[in-house]
Amino acid sequence: MSAASLSRLLGIGPQLISRQLFCFHTSQRCCTNVTFGQSLGPTTAAKQENVRKHPPKIRKSGKTAKFPSTNVTWEERLADAVTPLWRMNYEEQLQVKYEAQKRTLQLLNTRITNCSGTDGLCCPLHSTLPSPVTVGYRNKSTFSVNRGPDGNPKTVGHYIGTGKGRNIVCTHSDHLVNMPEKHKQVAREEIRKHQKSLVEYFTTGPGAACELTSLYFQESAMTRCLHEESPYQLLYGIPYIFEEVLGLTFRISPDAFFQVNTEGAEVLYQTVRDLIRASGDYIVLDVCCGTGAVGLTVCQGAARVIGIELIDQAVEDAQCNAVLNGIDNCEFLKGKAEIVLPELLPSLEGAKFLVAVVNPSRAGLHYRVVRAIRNCEQIRRLVYISCKPEGEAMRNFVELCCLPDQQKKLFGDPFTPTLAVPVDMFPHTPHCELVLLFER
């Protein structure tokens, strides 16, 4: 897209949903603060060291900003920030992630006493399971509209830089190997001011090449907010997108969480299903269940599956997905897990065997959830899915495995980590999901 075309971008944004979900919000404060959903966070200090030493001069007048000269393009800088492993071959990436998870388990080994592993690990570590697709795998992309390296105040792309360094710029996303070509095409297209023009542009105009399933519009005073705070307005198409995983169909709303790598999600959920390996009359507790993907894919063989989720739209999706797939042994409860789970467990005292599957955000589980799981003697097996095990999840691991602690009200027998399986959901990035099996 030419600079002239970008300069005509206006400060309102639709929420775009195709088979791949797009988020695009408008800000009421300033058109240069418009974002497609959430902006990417700042890059690592190592990647930004050169920029911080020579902070750019961004003038409010809109003139071209001054940046340090370099042989590395801005698109390559963005790729290094968002997908820092993109220059490696894929086998090397998998090994890097294996070593990262190995260090995490070694750290956990120093904090707990009941370990089942060797070589300084708290439990056996499986090799990193590869993603079936490594290029253009994202089913959801987010874009921002802001000042670019050339001073254009309405560049469509992703942020690099830091607020502290006062060097944030918006850079085109064409160089990101994890983004499908049609996503990049949306970022290049011209966004008209009026909602009617938006519909025409993406249905009968040049934007029709994006093949949108749905077009949403949301006004927000922030870069991102929930439907309850500022309702999505459906301008065109159907209200949901649909994905197929392990033979099941999932309906997904704009606010609902769903793994961004659909093919990788199949590997993840199959791994969870294999680790549960329960038999007989057992109940699965799916904590932080989102659209019900984990619970619905592991429900075969279980007497019941009970999911707990905070987001209203996600709970509605989960309930619909159970009906959509003809599954009648799953139920989904709306609310905070730290409130719902402690109230739920007393009603399950008659159950002989409970299996808990937890898939929290990077913030980890609330301590009341950990305490409820630890103190419920029927829960003998726990599968913990973590996208950042070295972060707050580490605290959860320690509390699940430590000796009984009266002060923390941890009375139940400690869990023991018995197996860890890294699953690569995010090729070309340092991130992966770690699936940890705890037993007692």
C-alpha positions as CSV (number, residue, x, y, z in Angstrom):
1,M,0.0,0.0,0.0
2,S,1.4,3.4,-1.0
3,A,2.2,6.2,1.5
4,A,-0.5,8.3,-0.3
5,S,-3.1,5.6,0.4
6,L,-2.1,5.2,4.0
7,S,-2.3,9.0,4.5
8,R,-6.0,8.7,3.6
9,L,-6.7,6.3,6.4
10,L,-9.3,7.6,8.8
11,G,-9.4,7.2,12.6
12,I,-12.3,4.8,12.9
13,G,-11.9,1.0,12.8
14,P,-14.1,-2.0,12.3
15,Q,-13.7,-5.3,14.0
16,L,-12.9,-7.7,11.2
17,I,-13.8,-11.3,11.4
18,S,-13.2,-13.9,8.7
19,R,-12.3,-17.5,9.1
20,Q,-9.3,-15.9,10.6
21,L,-10.4,-13.5,13.3
22,F,-9.3,-9.8,13.0
23,C,-9.6,-7.2,15.7
24,F,-9.7,-3.5,14.8
25,H,-10.9,-0.9,17.2
26,T,-11.2,2.9,17.1
27,S,-10.1,5.2,19.9
28,Q,-12.2,8.2,21.0
29,R,-9.0,10.1,22.1
30,C,-6.9,10.4,19.0
31,C,-7.0,8.8,15.5
32,T,-3.3,8.0,15.8
33,N,-4.2,5.7,18.8
34,V,-6.4,3.5,16.7
35,T,-5.5,-0.2,16.9
36,F,-6.6,-3.5,15.5
37,G,-7.3,-5.0,18.9
38,Q,-4.3,-5.2,21.1
39,S,-0.9,-3.8,20.1
40,L,2.1,-6.0,20.5
41,G,4.2,-5.3,23.5
42,P,7.7,-3.7,23.5
43,T,10.6,-5.6,22.1
44,T,13.3,-7.1,24.3
45,A,16.0,-4.8,25.7
46,A,18.6,-6.5,23.6
47,K,16.7,-5.9,20.3
48,Q,16.0,-2.2,21.3
49,E,19.5,-1.3,22.7
50,N,20.6,0.4,19.6
51,V,17.3,2.4,19.3
52,R,17.5,3.4,23.0
53,K,21.0,4.7,22.6
54,H,19.8,6.9,19.8
55,P,16.2,7.8,20.5
56,P,14.2,9.0,17.5
57,K,13.0,12.5,17.2
58,I,9.2,12.4,16.6
59,R,7.8,15.8,16.0
60,K,4.2,16.6,16.8
61,S,4.0,18.6,13.6
62,G,3.9,15.3,11.7
63,K,7.3,15.7,9.9
64,T,9.4,12.7,9.2
65,A,11.0,11.3,12.3
66,K,14.8,11.0,12.6
67,F,15.9,7.4,13.2
68,P,19.4,5.9,13.4
69,S,20.7,4.7,10.0
70,T,21.1,0.9,9.7
71,N,21.2,-1.8,7.1
72,V,18.4,-3.6,8.9
73,T,15.0,-2.6,7.5
74,W,12.1,-1.6,9.9
75,E,10.2,-4.7,8.7
76,E,13.2,-6.9,9.7
77,R,13.4,-5.1,13.1
78,L,9.7,-5.9,13.6
79,A,10.2,-9.5,12.6
80,D,13.1,-9.8,15.1
81,A,10.8,-8.4,17.8
82,V,7.7,-10.4,17.1
83,T,9.2,-13.6,15.7
84,P,12.8,-13.6,17.0
85,L,13.6,-17.1,15.8
86,W,12.6,-16.6,12.2
87,R,16.2,-16.7,11.0
88,M,16.7,-20.2,12.4
89,N,15.6,-23.4,10.7
90,Y,12.7,-25.1,12.4
91,E,14.6,-28.0,14.0
92,E,16.8,-25.4,15.8
93,Q,13.8,-23.6,17.0
94,L,12.4,-26.7,18.6
95,Q,15.7,-27.4,20.3
96,V,15.8,-23.8,21.7
97,K,12.3,-24.3,23.2
98,Y,13.2,-27.6,24.6
99,E,16.2,-26.1,26.4
100,A,14.0,-23.3,27.7
101,Q,11.6,-25.7,29.2
102,K,14.5,-27.8,30.6
103,R,15.7,-24.7,32.5
104,T,12.1,-24.2,33.8
105,L,11.9,-27.8,35.2
106,Q,15.4,-27.5,36.7
107,L,14.3,-24.4,38.5
108,L,11.2,-26.1,39.8
109,N,13.4,-29.0,40.9
110,T,15.2,-26.7,43.3
111,R,11.9,-25.5,44.9
112,I,10.1,-28.8,45.6
113,T,11.2,-32.1,47.2
114,N,9.0,-34.7,45.6
115,C,10.5,-35.1,42.1
116,S,10.4,-38.0,39.7
117,G,13.0,-36.9,37.1
118,T,16.7,-37.1,36.6
119,D,19.5,-34.9,35.4
120,G,18.4,-32.1,37.6
121,L,14.8,-32.1,36.2
122,C,11.7,-32.4,38.4
123,C,10.2,-34.9,36.0
124,P,10.9,-36.4,32.6
125,L,10.8,-33.9,29.7
126,H,9.4,-34.9,26.3
127,S,11.0,-33.4,23.2
128,T,9.1,-30.4,21.8
129,L,6.1,-31.5,19.7
130,P,6.3,-29.6,16.4
131,S,3.5,-27.5,15.0
132,P,2.0,-29.1,11.8
133,V,2.3,-25.7,10.1
134,T,5.0,-23.2,10.6
135,V,4.3,-20.3,8.1
136,G,1.1,-18.2,8.1
137,Y,-0.4,-20.2,11.0
138,R,-2.2,-17.5,12.9
139,N,-6.0,-17.6,12.7
140,K,-6.1,-14.2,14.5
141,S,-4.0,-11.1,13.8
142,T,-4.1,-7.7,15.5
143,F,-2.9,-4.4,13.9
144,S,-2.3,-0.9,15.1
145,V,-2.6,2.4,13.3
146,N,-0.1,5.0,14.4
147,R,3.0,7.0,13.4
148,G,5.5,5.1,11.2
149,P,9.2,5.5,10.8
150,D,8.7,7.9,7.9
151,G,6.4,10.2,10.1
152,N,3.2,9.0,8.4
153,P,0.7,9.2,11.3
154,K,-1.6,6.5,10.0
155,T,0.8,3.6,9.3
156,V,-0.9,0.2,9.6
157,G,1.1,-2.5,11.3
158,H,2.7,-3.4,14.7
159,Y,4.6,-1.4,17.3
160,I,8.2,-1.6,18.0
161,G,10.0,0.5,20.6
162,T,9.2,1.4,24.2
163,G,7.1,4.0,25.9
164,K,10.0,4.6,28.3
165,G,12.4,5.2,25.5
166,R,9.9,7.5,23.7
167,N,10.7,5.7,20.5
168,I,7.6,3.7,19.6
169,V,6.7,3.6,15.9
170,C,4.2,1.6,13.9
171,T,5.9,-0.7,11.3
172,H,4.4,-2.6,8.3
173,S,3.8,-6.3,9.0
174,D,4.7,-7.7,5.7
175,H,7.8,-9.5,7.0
176,L,6.1,-11.5,9.7
177,V,6.2,-15.2,8.7
178,N,3.6,-16.3,11.2
179,M,0.9,-14.1,9.6
180,P,-1.2,-15.4,6.6
181,E,-1.0,-13.3,3.4
182,K,-4.7,-12.4,3.6
183,H,-4.1,-10.9,7.1
184,K,-1.3,-8.7,5.7
185,Q,-3.6,-7.7,2.9
186,V,-6.2,-6.4,5.3
187,A,-3.5,-4.3,6.9
188,R,-2.6,-2.7,3.5
189,E,-6.2,-1.9,2.6
190,E,-7.8,1.5,2.8
191,I,-10.4,2.0,5.6
192,R,-13.2,4.5,4.8
193,K,-14.8,6.8,7.3
194,H,-18.4,5.6,7.2
195,Q,-19.7,2.2,8.2
196,K,-21.6,1.8,5.0
197,S,-18.4,2.5,3.0
198,L,-16.7,-0.1,5.1
199,V,-19.3,-2.8,4.2
200,E,-19.1,-1.8,0.5
201,Y,-15.3,-1.8,0.5
202,F,-14.9,-5.3,2.0
203,T,-17.9,-6.9,0.2
204,T,-17.9,-5.5,-3.3
205,G,-14.8,-3.4,-3.5
206,P,-11.1,-4.2,-3.4
207,G,-11.3,-5.5,0.1
208,A,-13.5,-8.4,-1.1
209,A,-10.3,-10.3,-1.8
210,C,-10.0,-10.7,2.0
211,E,-13.1,-13.0,2.0
212,L,-14.4,-11.8,5.3
213,T,-17.0,-13.9,7.0
214,S,-18.1,-11.1,9.4
215,L,-17.4,-7.4,9.8
216,Y,-17.6,-5.9,13.3
217,F,-17.3,-2.3,14.5
218,Q,-16.4,-1.2,18.0
219,E,-15.8,2.2,19.5
220,S,-13.5,2.4,22.5
221,A,-11.7,4.9,24.6
222,M,-8.9,2.4,25.1
223,T,-6.8,0.3,22.7
224,R,-8.8,-2.8,23.8
225,C,-11.9,-3.5,25.8
226,L,-14.5,-6.2,26.2
227,H,-17.9,-6.5,24.6
228,E,-19.6,-5.6,27.9
229,E,-17.7,-2.4,28.1
230,S,-18.3,-1.3,24.5
231,P,-20.6,-3.6,22.4
232,Y,-19.4,-4.9,19.1
233,Q,-21.7,-3.8,16.2
234,L,-22.1,-6.4,13.5
235,L,-22.0,-4.6,10.1
236,Y,-21.9,-7.6,7.8
237,G,-22.0,-11.4,7.8
238,I,-22.5,-13.9,10.6
239,P,-21.8,-13.2,14.2
240,Y,-19.2,-15.9,14.7
241,I,-16.3,-17.7,13.1
242,F,-15.9,-21.5,13.2
243,E,-12.9,-23.8,13.5
244,E,-12.5,-27.5,13.4
245,V,-10.3,-29.3,15.9
246,L,-10.0,-33.1,16.3
247,G,-13.2,-33.7,14.4
248,L,-15.2,-31.1,16.4
249,T,-16.6,-27.8,15.3
250,F,-16.1,-24.7,17.5
251,R,-18.1,-21.5,17.3
252,I,-15.9,-18.5,18.4
253,S,-17.1,-15.0,19.4
254,P,-14.9,-11.9,19.1
255,D,-14.1,-11.8,22.8
256,A,-13.7,-15.5,23.3
257,F,-10.2,-17.1,23.6
258,F,-9.2,-19.7,21.1
259,Q,-5.7,-20.9,20.2
260,V,-4.3,-18.8,17.3
261,N,-2.7,-21.9,15.7
262,T,-5.5,-24.2,14.8
263,E,-3.4,-27.1,13.6
264,G,-1.1,-26.7,16.6
265,A,-4.2,-26.8,18.9
266,E,-4.9,-30.3,17.6
267,V,-1.5,-31.4,18.8
268,L,-2.0,-29.6,22.2
269,Y,-5.5,-31.1,22.9
270,Q,-4.5,-34.6,21.8
271,T,-1.6,-34.3,24.2
272,V,-3.9,-33.3,27.0
273,R,-6.3,-36.2,26.1
274,D,-3.4,-38.7,26.2
275,L,-2.2,-37.4,29.6
276,I,-5.6,-37.7,31.3
277,R,-5.7,-41.5,30.5
278,A,-8.4,-42.1,33.1
279,S,-10.9,-44.8,33.1
280,G,-14.1,-45.6,34.9
281,D,-16.5,-43.1,36.4
282,Y,-14.4,-39.9,36.5
283,I,-15.2,-36.2,36.2
284,V,-13.1,-33.6,34.3
285,L,-12.9,-30.1,35.7
286,D,-11.9,-27.7,32.9
287,V,-10.8,-24.5,34.6
288,C,-10.4,-21.4,32.5
289,C,-12.2,-23.3,29.7
290,G,-12.7,-20.5,27.1
291,T,-14.9,-21.8,24.3
292,G,-14.8,-25.4,25.8
293,A,-12.1,-26.7,23.4
294,V,-10.3,-28.8,26.1
295,G,-13.3,-30.1,27.8
296,L,-15.1,-31.1,24.6
297,T,-12.1,-32.8,23.1
298,V,-11.5,-34.9,26.3
299,C,-15.1,-35.7,27.3
300,Q,-15.2,-39.1,25.6
301,G,-15.0,-41.7,28.4
302,A,-15.8,-39.2,31.2
303,A,-18.9,-39.2,33.2
304,R,-19.1,-35.4,33.2
305,V,-17.1,-32.4,32.2
306,I,-17.6,-29.2,34.1
307,G,-16.0,-26.1,32.6
308,I,-15.5,-22.7,34.4
309,E,-15.0,-19.5,32.4
310,L,-15.1,-15.8,33.2
311,I,-16.0,-14.3,29.8
312,D,-19.8,-14.3,29.0
313,Q,-19.4,-14.8,25.3
314,A,-17.0,-17.7,25.7
315,V,-19.4,-19.5,28.0
316,E,-22.2,-19.0,25.5
317,D,-19.8,-20.4,22.8
318,A,-18.9,-23.4,24.9
319,Q,-22.5,-24.3,25.6
320,C,-23.4,-23.9,21.9
321,N,-20.4,-26.0,20.9
322,A,-21.5,-28.8,23.1
323,V,-24.9,-28.8,21.3
324,L,-23.3,-28.3,17.9
325,N,-21.3,-31.5,18.4
326,G,-24.0,-33.5,20.0
327,I,-22.2,-33.8,23.3
328,D,-24.4,-34.0,26.4
329,N,-22.0,-34.7,29.3
330,C,-20.5,-31.2,29.4
331,E,-21.7,-28.2,31.3
332,F,-20.1,-24.8,31.5
333,L,-20.3,-22.3,34.4
334,K,-19.8,-18.6,34.2
335,G,-17.8,-16.8,36.8
336,K,-14.4,-16.3,38.4
337,A,-12.6,-19.6,39.0
338,E,-11.6,-18.6,42.5
339,I,-15.2,-18.2,43.4
340,V,-16.9,-20.9,41.4
341,L,-14.5,-23.8,42.0
342,P,-14.4,-23.7,45.8
343,E,-18.2,-23.6,45.8
344,L,-18.5,-26.4,43.3
345,L,-16.1,-29.0,44.8
346,P,-18.2,-29.8,48.0
347,S,-21.1,-30.9,45.7
348,L,-18.7,-33.4,44.1
349,E,-17.6,-35.1,47.3
350,G,-19.3,-38.3,46.2
351,A,-17.2,-38.6,43.0
352,K,-14.5,-41.3,43.2
353,F,-12.0,-39.7,40.9
354,L,-11.6,-36.1,39.6
355,V,-9.2,-34.9,36.9
356,A,-8.5,-31.2,36.7
357,V,-7.3,-29.5,33.5
358,V,-6.2,-25.8,33.9
359,N,-5.3,-23.4,31.2
360,P,-4.9,-20.0,32.8
361,S,-3.5,-16.8,31.3
362,R,0.1,-15.8,31.9
363,A,-1.0,-14.5,35.3
364,G,-1.4,-18.1,36.4
365,L,-4.1,-19.4,38.8
366,H,-5.6,-17.5,41.6
367,Y,-4.2,-18.8,45.0
368,R,-7.8,-19.8,46.0
369,V,-8.0,-22.1,42.9
370,V,-4.7,-23.7,43.8
371,R,-5.8,-24.1,47.4
372,A,-9.2,-25.7,46.3
373,I,-7.4,-28.2,44.0
374,R,-4.8,-29.0,46.6
375,N,-7.3,-29.6,49.4
376,C,-9.7,-31.7,47.3
377,E,-8.6,-35.3,47.8
378,Q,-10.6,-36.6,44.9
379,I,-8.4,-34.7,42.4
380,R,-5.6,-37.2,41.9
381,R,-4.4,-36.0,38.5
382,L,-3.9,-32.5,37.2
383,V,-2.9,-31.3,33.7
384,Y,-1.6,-27.8,33.8
385,I,-1.2,-25.9,30.4
386,S,1.0,-22.9,30.6
387,C,2.2,-20.4,28.0
388,K,4.7,-19.0,30.4
389,P,5.7,-21.6,33.0
390,E,8.7,-19.6,34.2
391,G,6.4,-16.8,35.2
392,E,3.6,-16.7,37.7
393,A,2.8,-20.3,36.9
394,M,6.0,-21.3,38.8
395,R,4.4,-20.1,42.0
396,N,1.4,-22.4,41.2
397,F,3.7,-25.3,40.6
398,V,5.5,-24.8,43.9
399,E,2.2,-24.5,45.9
400,L,0.8,-27.6,44.3
401,C,3.9,-29.7,45.2
402,C,5.1,-28.3,48.5
403,L,4.6,-30.0,51.9
404,P,1.3,-29.2,53.7
405,D,1.4,-25.6,54.9
406,Q,-1.0,-24.5,57.7
407,Q,-0.3,-20.8,57.1
408,K,-1.3,-21.0,53.4
409,K,-4.1,-23.4,54.2
410,L,-2.7,-26.1,52.0
411,F,-3.7,-29.3,53.8
412,G,-3.9,-31.9,51.1
413,D,-1.2,-34.3,49.9
414,P,1.3,-32.6,47.6
415,F,1.3,-33.3,43.9
416,T,4.3,-34.7,42.1
417,P,5.2,-33.6,38.5
418,T,5.5,-36.8,36.5
419,L,5.8,-35.6,32.9
420,A,6.3,-32.4,30.9
421,V,5.5,-32.0,27.2
422,P,6.4,-28.8,25.3
423,V,4.0,-28.2,22.4
424,D,5.1,-25.6,19.8
425,M,2.1,-23.4,19.1
426,F,4.1,-20.4,17.9
427,P,6.8,-21.2,15.4
428,H,9.5,-18.5,14.9
429,T,8.9,-17.1,18.4
430,P,10.5,-18.2,21.6
431,H,7.2,-19.2,23.1
432,C,5.5,-22.6,23.4
433,E,2.9,-24.2,25.6
434,L,4.2,-26.5,28.4
435,V,1.8,-29.3,29.4
436,L,2.7,-30.5,32.8
437,L,1.2,-33.6,34.4
438,F,0.9,-33.7,38.2
439,E,-0.2,-36.7,40.1
440,R,-0.6,-37.8,43.8
